[in-house]
Amino acid sequence: MTEGIIGALAIARAEFERRLTAVTDADWGRPTPCTEWNVRQLVNHIVSHEYRYADNLATNNSEYYVAARDDDFLGDDPHGSWLRGVALLDEAIARLDSLDTTINFLLPLPARDVLLVRVFEAAVHTWDLSRAIGFDERIDERLAMLTYPLLERMIQAPATQAFFAPPQGTLPSTATPRDRLLHLAGRKP
């Protein structure tokens, strides 16, 4: 399971980086499916997760994770900031005694589940970015299948409900794992 989570994180990051390198100067102000954010704000949010999750894992305290949500992590070098954040999160993961370590996240979770939330957020927000810039909207089915059960549990918890958009409408029983994940995340696939 540990290798699956780390592998899923690598896939989610690679998919985001493909989109990040496709963003043009004309794209930064475009609207996104996250109606409160344009492309720059969405990318900032995704990049910020690397830093914020790194701090949360390293300190076992979610205060910075919550407080820094709207800080600017991109500066004038979005790609460089992304790479620095990835390195910081990788270091924090490597320093963990175990992925079974309980982390004080939005609610206490084993580190493995905290990382699954990171994978989920990267996958869904990469889809948001893809839609905004007209890029390939596929989500690796392994990411959807791995993260869906945890997300389904988390959106039921009062401590985390405010962090997730509610599902809109209903999906057919034949919906793909990607569409089920996007639906659960409040998106219209």
N, C-alpha and C positions, 0 to 999 in steps of 0.2 A: 504493500500500500504506500509506503514512504516513497519508493521510486516512482510510483504512479503519480503522486502529488507533485514531486519535484519535476517530473517529466511533463506533467500537465501545465505547470507554471512556465516551463521553458517554451512549450507550444503556444500558450496564450501570449507570452511576451513577444515571440517571433512574429505572430500574427499582427500584434499591435505595431511592432516596429516596421513591418511592411507598409502599413497604412501611414505611419508617421513620416516615413521617407517619401511618401506620395503626396503629402500636403504641400500645396503651393502657396505663395504669398497671397494669392487671390482667395484662398480657402479659409484663412484664419477667421474671418468675420461671418462665415456662413452659419445659418441656423442648424441645429441638430435635433434629433428626436427628444433629447433632454431639453425641454423648452426654456429652461432657465439659463442655458449655456450656448454660446457659439462654439465654433471648432476650437479656438484657442483655449477657452475656458474648459471645454471637455478634455482636451489633451492635457491641460494643466492638472485636472482632476486625476486623470490616469497616471501621469508622472508622479503626482504627489503621493499616490498610494505606495510607491516603492519606498519613499522616504518615511512616510507615516507608519507603514507596516514595520519597517526596519526598527524604528524607534519603539513601537509597541512590543515587538519581540525582544528587543534588547533590554528594555526597562520593565517589562511586564506591567505597564501602566498605560491606559488608553487616553490619558489627559491630552497629550500632544496630538494624538491621532484625531481627536475631536476638535481641539482648538485650532489646529493648522489647516483645517479643511479648505478654507478660502484663501490661503496664502498663495503668492505667486512663486511657483517652483521652476518656471520656464526661463525667466529672464530673457536674454537675447540669444540663448543657445538651447532651444528645446531638445534637440537630439543629444547634445552633450549632457544636459541635465538628466535626461532619461537614462543614459548609460551610467552616470554617477549614482543615480537612485537604485538601479539594478544591482550595482556592485555593493551598495550599502545593505540592501535586503539580503543578498546572497551571504554577506558576512554575518548578518544577524541570524540567519538560518543555520549557518555552519557553527555558530557559538552555542546553539541550543543543546542541552544535554540529550534531549529526545523530542520527537514530534508529539509525544504523549504529554509533554509539559503543559500544564494548564496556564493559559494566557488570559489576563484580564483585558479582554477585547470589549466590544459593545455589551457582551455578556461573557462570563467565563467559558472558555472553549479550549480544547486541546490545540496545540500549535498546528497540528495537521488540519483541523477544521478552519482555523484562522487563514491558513494558506489556501484552503479550498474556497473561502470567501474571496480571497485575492484573485484566484483563477476565475471565479464567476464574474467578478467585477471587470476584470480585464477582457473577458470574452464578450460580455454584453456591451461594454462601452466601446470595444473595438467595432462591434456591429454598428453602434450609434455613429462612430466616426466614418465607417464605410458608407453608411447611408448618406451622411452629410456631404461627403466629397465624391460620391458616385463611384465607389470602389467595390470590389467583390465583397458581398455581404455574407458569405458562408462563415459558419462557425464550425470548427472541428467537432464532429459528433462526440468524440471521446470527452471533450470538455463539458459538453452539455449533459452527457450521461453521468459524469463524475460529480458535477456540482449540483444538479437538480435536487437530489434528495436532501442535501444540507439546506439549500435555499428554501425548500418547502417547509422544513422545520423552523428555520429562522424567521420567516415572515409571520409565523404564528406567535412568536415570542413578543410580548409587549415592549421589551427593551429595544427591539430592533425594527419594529413595524414602521416607524417614522423614516427609516433609512431606505425603504423600498417602495417604489410606486406600486399601487395595487393592480392586479390583473384587470384587463379590459375585455369584456365580452366572454364568449366561450370558444373553445377550440374543438374541432372534431376529434373523435377518439383515434383517428388515423394520423394525427399531427406528428411531425418528426420531432426527435429530441431537441433540435435547435428551436423549433417553433414553440415547443412546450416551455423551454427555458425562457425564451424571449417573452412569451405570454405571462409567465409567472413573474417576470421582472417588469411587468407593466408596459411592454412594447407591443406594437402591432406588426407582426412579421410580414 
